[in-house]
Amino acid sequence: MPKKILVVEDNQLNMEYLVEALNAVCCCEIIQAFDGKGALIKAL
């Protein structure tokens, strides 16, 4: 099954929340969070 990718463009969300959401859905998903400056954060 292909990995799911969640893209979030809301700098008010912190990585702890994103990681929790990731773990709640599937531990093999990838989260890409863009902060207000356009930086890319990946959490496995």
mmCIF file of the N, C-alpha and C atoms, coordinates in Angstrom:
data_MODEL
# 
_entry.id   MODEL 
# 
loop_
_atom_site.group_PDB 
_atom_site.id 
_atom_site.type_symbol 
_atom_site.label_atom_id 
_atom_site.label_alt_id 
_atom_site.label_comp_id 
_atom_site.label_asym_id 
_atom_site.label_entity_id 
_atom_site.label_seq_id 
_atom_site.pdbx_PDB_ins_code 
_atom_site.Cartn_x 
_atom_site.Cartn_y 
_atom_site.Cartn_z 
_atom_site.occupancy 
_atom_site.B_iso_or_equiv 
_atom_site.pdbx_formal_charge 
_atom_site.auth_seq_id 
_atom_site.auth_comp_id 
_atom_site.auth_asym_id 
_atom_site.auth_atom_id 
_atom_site.pdbx_PDB_model_num 
ATOM 1   N N  . MET A 1 1  ? 0.846  -1.193 0.000  1.00 0.00 ? 1  MET A N  1 
ATOM 2   C CA . MET A 1 1  ? 0.000  0.000  0.000  1.00 0.00 ? 1  MET A CA 1 
ATOM 3   C C  . MET A 1 1  ? 0.881  1.242  0.000  1.00 0.00 ? 1  MET A C  1 
ATOM 4   N N  . PRO A 1 2  ? 0.605  2.192  -0.869 1.00 0.00 ? 2  PRO A N  1 
ATOM 5   C CA . PRO A 1 2  ? 1.439  3.400  -0.942 1.00 0.00 ? 2  PRO A CA 1 
ATOM 6   C C  . PRO A 1 2  ? 1.319  4.229  0.330  1.00 0.00 ? 2  PRO A C  1 
ATOM 7   N N  . LYS A 1 3  ? 2.405  4.916  0.635  1.00 0.00 ? 3  LYS A N  1 
ATOM 8   C CA . LYS A 1 3  ? 2.398  5.760  1.823  1.00 0.00 ? 3  LYS A CA 1 
ATOM 9   C C  . LYS A 1 3  ? 1.540  6.990  1.566  1.00 0.00 ? 3  LYS A C  1 
ATOM 10  N N  . LYS A 1 4  ? 0.841  7.418  2.603  1.00 0.00 ? 4  LYS A N  1 
ATOM 11  C CA . LYS A 1 4  ? 0.023  8.624  2.496  1.00 0.00 ? 4  LYS A CA 1 
ATOM 12  C C  . LYS A 1 4  ? 0.870  9.822  2.892  1.00 0.00 ? 4  LYS A C  1 
ATOM 13  N N  . ILE A 1 5  ? 0.592  10.955 2.263  1.00 0.00 ? 5  ILE A N  1 
ATOM 14  C CA . ILE A 1 5  ? 1.333  12.178 2.556  1.00 0.00 ? 5  ILE A CA 1 
ATOM 15  C C  . ILE A 1 5  ? 0.341  13.255 2.979  1.00 0.00 ? 5  ILE A C  1 
ATOM 16  N N  . LEU A 1 6  ? 0.592  13.834 4.149  1.00 0.00 ? 6  LEU A N  1 
ATOM 17  C CA . LEU A 1 6  ? -0.258 14.906 4.653  1.00 0.00 ? 6  LEU A CA 1 
ATOM 18  C C  . LEU A 1 6  ? 0.518  16.210 4.600  1.00 0.00 ? 6  LEU A C  1 
ATOM 19  N N  . VAL A 1 7  ? -0.015 17.181 3.875  1.00 0.00 ? 7  VAL A N  1 
ATOM 20  C CA . VAL A 1 7  ? 0.647  18.474 3.752  1.00 0.00 ? 7  VAL A CA 1 
ATOM 21  C C  . VAL A 1 7  ? -0.144 19.503 4.553  1.00 0.00 ? 7  VAL A C  1 
ATOM 22  N N  . VAL A 1 8  ? 0.544  20.173 5.460  1.00 0.00 ? 8  VAL A N  1 
ATOM 23  C CA . VAL A 1 8  ? -0.110 21.152 6.322  1.00 0.00 ? 8  VAL A CA 1 
ATOM 24  C C  . VAL A 1 8  ? 0.575  22.495 6.150  1.00 0.00 ? 8  VAL A C  1 
ATOM 25  N N  . GLU A 1 9  ? -0.199 23.518 5.846  1.00 0.00 ? 9  GLU A N  1 
ATOM 26  C CA . GLU A 1 9  ? 0.364  24.858 5.670  1.00 0.00 ? 9  GLU A CA 1 
ATOM 27  C C  . GLU A 1 9  ? -0.231 25.776 6.733  1.00 0.00 ? 9  GLU A C  1 
ATOM 28  N N  . ASP A 1 10 ? 0.018  25.444 7.993  1.00 0.00 ? 10 ASP A N  1 
ATOM 29  C CA . ASP A 1 10 ? -0.508 26.242 9.098  1.00 0.00 ? 10 ASP A CA 1 
ATOM 30  C C  . ASP A 1 10 ? 0.566  26.301 10.170 1.00 0.00 ? 10 ASP A C  1 
ATOM 31  N N  . ASN A 1 11 ? 1.240  27.444 10.272 1.00 0.00 ? 11 ASN A N  1 
ATOM 32  C CA . ASN A 1 11 ? 2.349  27.553 11.213 1.00 0.00 ? 11 ASN A CA 1 
ATOM 33  C C  . ASN A 1 11 ? 1.878  27.577 12.664 1.00 0.00 ? 11 ASN A C  1 
ATOM 34  N N  . GLN A 1 12 ? 0.559  27.544 12.900 1.00 0.00 ? 12 GLN A N  1 
ATOM 35  C CA . GLN A 1 12 ? 0.067  27.508 14.272 1.00 0.00 ? 12 GLN A CA 1 
ATOM 36  C C  . GLN A 1 12 ? 0.013  26.076 14.792 1.00 0.00 ? 12 GLN A C  1 
ATOM 37  N N  . LEU A 1 13 ? 0.180  25.112 13.912 1.00 0.00 ? 13 LEU A N  1 
ATOM 38  C CA . LEU A 1 13 ? 0.217  23.720 14.348 1.00 0.00 ? 13 LEU A CA 1 
ATOM 39  C C  . LEU A 1 13 ? 1.653  23.366 14.690 1.00 0.00 ? 13 LEU A C  1 
ATOM 40  N N  . ASN A 1 14 ? 1.846  22.725 15.824 1.00 0.00 ? 14 ASN A N  1 
ATOM 41  C CA . ASN A 1 14 ? 3.207  22.358 16.206 1.00 0.00 ? 14 ASN A CA 1 
ATOM 42  C C  . ASN A 1 14 ? 3.485  20.901 15.859 1.00 0.00 ? 14 ASN A C  1 
ATOM 43  N N  . MET A 1 15 ? 4.754  20.537 15.878 1.00 0.00 ? 15 MET A N  1 
ATOM 44  C CA . MET A 1 15 ? 5.133  19.191 15.444 1.00 0.00 ? 15 MET A CA 1 
ATOM 45  C C  . MET A 1 15 ? 4.566  18.118 16.366 1.00 0.00 ? 15 MET A C  1 
ATOM 46  N N  . GLU A 1 16 ? 4.419  18.412 17.655 1.00 0.00 ? 16 GLU A N  1 
ATOM 47  C CA . GLU A 1 16 ? 3.867  17.398 18.555 1.00 0.00 ? 16 GLU A CA 1 
ATOM 48  C C  . GLU A 1 16 ? 2.461  17.015 18.115 1.00 0.00 ? 16 GLU A C  1 
ATOM 49  N N  . TYR A 1 17 ? 1.663  18.025 17.755 1.00 0.00 ? 17 TYR A N  1 
ATOM 50  C CA . TYR A 1 17 ? 0.300  17.738 17.293 1.00 0.00 ? 17 TYR A CA 1 
ATOM 51  C C  . TYR A 1 17 ? 0.339  16.942 16.002 1.00 0.00 ? 17 TYR A C  1 
ATOM 52  N N  . LEU A 1 18 ? 1.238  17.315 15.091 1.00 0.00 ? 18 LEU A N  1 
ATOM 53  C CA . LEU A 1 18 ? 1.328  16.619 13.807 1.00 0.00 ? 18 LEU A CA 1 
ATOM 54  C C  . LEU A 1 18 ? 1.765  15.176 14.012 1.00 0.00 ? 18 LEU A C  1 
ATOM 55  N N  . VAL A 1 19 ? 2.742  14.964 14.893 1.00 0.00 ? 19 VAL A N  1 
ATOM 56  C CA . VAL A 1 19 ? 3.214  13.600 15.136 1.00 0.00 ? 19 VAL A CA 1 
ATOM 57  C C  . VAL A 1 19 ? 2.104  12.765 15.757 1.00 0.00 ? 19 VAL A C  1 
ATOM 58  N N  . GLU A 1 20 ? 1.344  13.366 16.665 1.00 0.00 ? 20 GLU A N  1 
ATOM 59  C CA . GLU A 1 20 ? 0.225  12.621 17.260 1.00 0.00 ? 20 GLU A CA 1 
ATOM 60  C C  . GLU A 1 20 ? -0.786 12.243 16.193 1.00 0.00 ? 20 GLU A C  1 
ATOM 61  N N  . ALA A 1 21 ? -1.092 13.196 15.322 1.00 0.00 ? 21 ALA A N  1 
ATOM 62  C CA . ALA A 1 21 ? -2.043 12.906 14.255 1.00 0.00 ? 21 ALA A CA 1 
ATOM 63  C C  . ALA A 1 21 ? -1.495 11.823 13.336 1.00 0.00 ? 21 ALA A C  1 
ATOM 64  N N  . LEU A 1 22 ? -0.204 11.877 13.063 1.00 0.00 ? 22 LEU A N  1 
ATOM 65  C CA . LEU A 1 22 ? 0.428  10.880 12.215 1.00 0.00 ? 22 LEU A CA 1 
ATOM 66  C C  . LEU A 1 22 ? 0.328  9.503  12.835 1.00 0.00 ? 22 LEU A C  1 
ATOM 67  N N  . ASN A 1 23 ? 0.705  9.380  14.104 1.00 0.00 ? 23 ASN A N  1 
ATOM 68  C CA . ASN A 1 23 ? 0.686  8.088  14.776 1.00 0.00 ? 23 ASN A CA 1 
ATOM 69  C C  . ASN A 1 23 ? -0.735 7.560  14.902 1.00 0.00 ? 23 ASN A C  1 
ATOM 70  N N  . ALA A 1 24 ? -1.703 8.464  15.016 1.00 0.00 ? 24 ALA A N  1 
ATOM 71  C CA . ALA A 1 24 ? -3.088 8.029  15.175 1.00 0.00 ? 24 ALA A CA 1 
ATOM 72  C C  . ALA A 1 24 ? -3.629 7.424  13.877 1.00 0.00 ? 24 ALA A C  1 
ATOM 73  N N  . VAL A 1 25 ? -3.077 7.857  12.735 1.00 0.00 ? 25 VAL A N  1 
ATOM 74  C CA . VAL A 1 25 ? -3.593 7.373  11.456 1.00 0.00 ? 25 VAL A CA 1 
ATOM 75  C C  . VAL A 1 25 ? -2.787 6.172  10.969 1.00 0.00 ? 25 VAL A C  1 
ATOM 76  N N  . CYS A 1 26 ? -1.484 6.348  10.833 1.00 0.00 ? 26 CYS A N  1 
ATOM 77  C CA . CYS A 1 26 ? -0.641 5.262  10.345 1.00 0.00 ? 26 CYS A CA 1 
ATOM 78  C C  . CYS A 1 26 ? 0.809  5.606  10.609 1.00 0.00 ? 26 CYS A C  1 
ATOM 79  N N  . CYS A 1 27 ? 1.538  4.673  11.230 1.00 0.00 ? 27 CYS A N  1 
ATOM 80  C CA . CYS A 1 27 ? 2.909  4.964  11.621 1.00 0.00 ? 27 CYS A CA 1 
ATOM 81  C C  . CYS A 1 27 ? 3.836  5.054  10.420 1.00 0.00 ? 27 CYS A C  1 
ATOM 82  N N  . CYS A 1 28 ? 3.363  4.702  9.231  1.00 0.00 ? 28 CYS A N  1 
ATOM 83  C CA . CYS A 1 28 ? 4.236  4.719  8.059  1.00 0.00 ? 28 CYS A CA 1 
ATOM 84  C C  . CYS A 1 28 ? 3.982  5.940  7.183  1.00 0.00 ? 28 CYS A C  1 
ATOM 85  N N  . GLU A 1 29 ? 3.116  6.846  7.653  1.00 0.00 ? 29 GLU A N  1 
ATOM 86  C CA . GLU A 1 29 ? 2.822  8.021  6.840  1.00 0.00 ? 29 GLU A CA 1 
ATOM 87  C C  . GLU A 1 29 ? 3.927  9.054  6.992  1.00 0.00 ? 29 GLU A C  1 
ATOM 88  N N  . ILE A 1 30 ? 3.922  10.012 6.108  1.00 0.00 ? 30 ILE A N  1 
ATOM 89  C CA . ILE A 1 30 ? 4.890  11.105 6.164  1.00 0.00 ? 30 ILE A CA 1 
ATOM 90  C C  . ILE A 1 30 ? 4.117  12.410 6.291  1.00 0.00 ? 30 ILE A C  1 
ATOM 91  N N  . ILE A 1 31 ? 4.554  13.241 7.224  1.00 0.00 ? 31 ILE A N  1 
ATOM 92  C CA . ILE A 1 31 ? 3.904  14.549 7.380  1.00 0.00 ? 31 ILE A CA 1 
ATOM 93  C C  . ILE A 1 31 ? 4.865  15.623 6.915  1.00 0.00 ? 31 ILE A C  1 
ATOM 94  N N  . GLN A 1 32 ? 4.385  16.497 6.070  1.00 0.00 ? 32 GLN A N  1 
ATOM 95  C CA . GLN A 1 32 ? 5.174  17.634 5.610  1.00 0.00 ? 32 GLN A CA 1 
ATOM 96  C C  . GLN A 1 32 ? 4.483  18.890 6.104  1.00 0.00 ? 32 GLN A C  1 
ATOM 97  N N  . ALA A 1 33 ? 5.136  19.607 6.993  1.00 0.00 ? 33 ALA A N  1 
ATOM 98  C CA . ALA A 1 33 ? 4.540  20.820 7.551  1.00 0.00 ? 33 ALA A CA 1 
ATOM 99  C C  . ALA A 1 33 ? 5.349  22.022 7.104  1.00 0.00 ? 33 ALA A C  1 
ATOM 100 N N  . PHE A 1 34 ? 4.652  22.998 6.551  1.00 0.00 ? 34 PHE A N  1 
ATOM 101 C CA . PHE A 1 34 ? 5.326  24.206 6.090  1.00 0.00 ? 34 PHE A CA 1 
ATOM 102 C C  . PHE A 1 34 ? 5.071  25.322 7.096  1.00 0.00 ? 34 PHE A C  1 
ATOM 103 N N  . ASP A 1 35 ? 6.141  25.916 7.625  1.00 0.00 ? 35 ASP A N  1 
ATOM 104 C CA . ASP A 1 35 ? 5.947  27.023 8.553  1.00 0.00 ? 35 ASP A CA 1 
ATOM 105 C C  . ASP A 1 35 ? 5.727  28.310 7.769  1.00 0.00 ? 35 ASP A C  1 
ATOM 106 N N  . GLY A 1 36 ? 5.547  29.412 8.461  1.00 0.00 ? 36 GLY A N  1 
ATOM 107 C CA . GLY A 1 36 ? 5.227  30.669 7.800  1.00 0.00 ? 36 GLY A CA 1 
ATOM 108 C C  . GLY A 1 36 ? 6.325  31.150 6.866  1.00 0.00 ? 36 GLY A C  1 
ATOM 109 N N  . LYS A 1 37 ? 7.560  30.634 7.043  1.00 0.00 ? 37 LYS A N  1 
ATOM 110 C CA . LYS A 1 37 ? 8.680  31.071 6.206  1.00 0.00 ? 37 LYS A CA 1 
ATOM 111 C C  . LYS A 1 37 ? 8.940  30.122 5.049  1.00 0.00 ? 37 LYS A C  1 
ATOM 112 N N  . GLY A 1 38 ? 8.062  29.126 4.880  1.00 0.00 ? 38 GLY A N  1 
ATOM 113 C CA . GLY A 1 38 ? 8.215  28.208 3.769  1.00 0.00 ? 38 GLY A CA 1 
ATOM 114 C C  . GLY A 1 38 ? 9.166  27.051 4.051  1.00 0.00 ? 38 GLY A C  1 
ATOM 115 N N  . ALA A 1 39 ? 9.590  26.903 5.298  1.00 0.00 ? 39 ALA A N  1 
ATOM 116 C CA . ALA A 1 39 ? 10.488 25.787 5.623  1.00 0.00 ? 39 ALA A CA 1 
ATOM 117 C C  . ALA A 1 39 ? 9.698  24.481 5.598  1.00 0.00 ? 39 ALA A C  1 
ATOM 118 N N  . LEU A 1 40 ? 10.372 23.415 5.237  1.00 0.00 ? 40 LEU A N  1 
ATOM 119 C CA . LEU A 1 40 ? 9.723  22.107 5.147  1.00 0.00 ? 40 LEU A CA 1 
ATOM 120 C C  . LEU A 1 40 ? 10.192 21.229 6.302  1.00 0.00 ? 40 LEU A C  1 
ATOM 121 N N  . ILE A 1 41 ? 9.228  20.677 7.031  1.00 0.00 ? 41 ILE A N  1 
ATOM 122 C CA . ILE A 1 41 ? 9.551  19.800 8.154  1.00 0.00 ? 41 ILE A CA 1 
ATOM 123 C C  . ILE A 1 41 ? 8.963  18.425 7.854  1.00 0.00 ? 41 ILE A C  1 
ATOM 124 N N  . LYS A 1 42 ? 9.776  17.391 8.000  1.00 0.00 ? 42 LYS A N  1 
ATOM 125 C CA . LYS A 1 42 ? 9.280  16.031 7.785  1.00 0.00 ? 42 LYS A CA 1 
ATOM 126 C C  . LYS A 1 42 ? 9.398  15.254 9.090  1.00 0.00 ? 42 LYS A C  1 
ATOM 127 N N  . ALA A 1 43 ? 8.346  14.538 9.437  1.00 0.00 ? 43 ALA A N  1 
ATOM 128 C CA . ALA A 1 43 ? 8.369  13.698 10.631 1.00 0.00 ? 43 ALA A CA 1 
ATOM 129 C C  . ALA A 1 43 ? 7.980  12.286 10.210 1.00 0.00 ? 43 ALA A C  1 
ATOM 130 N N  . LEU A 1 44 ? 8.830  11.318 10.502 1.00 0.00 ? 44 LEU A N  1 
ATOM 131 C CA . LEU A 1 44 ? 8.530  9.933  10.139 1.00 0.00 ? 44 LEU A CA 1 
ATOM 132 C C  . LEU A 1 44 ? 7.852  9.241  11.313 1.00 0.00 ? 44 LEU A C  1 
# 
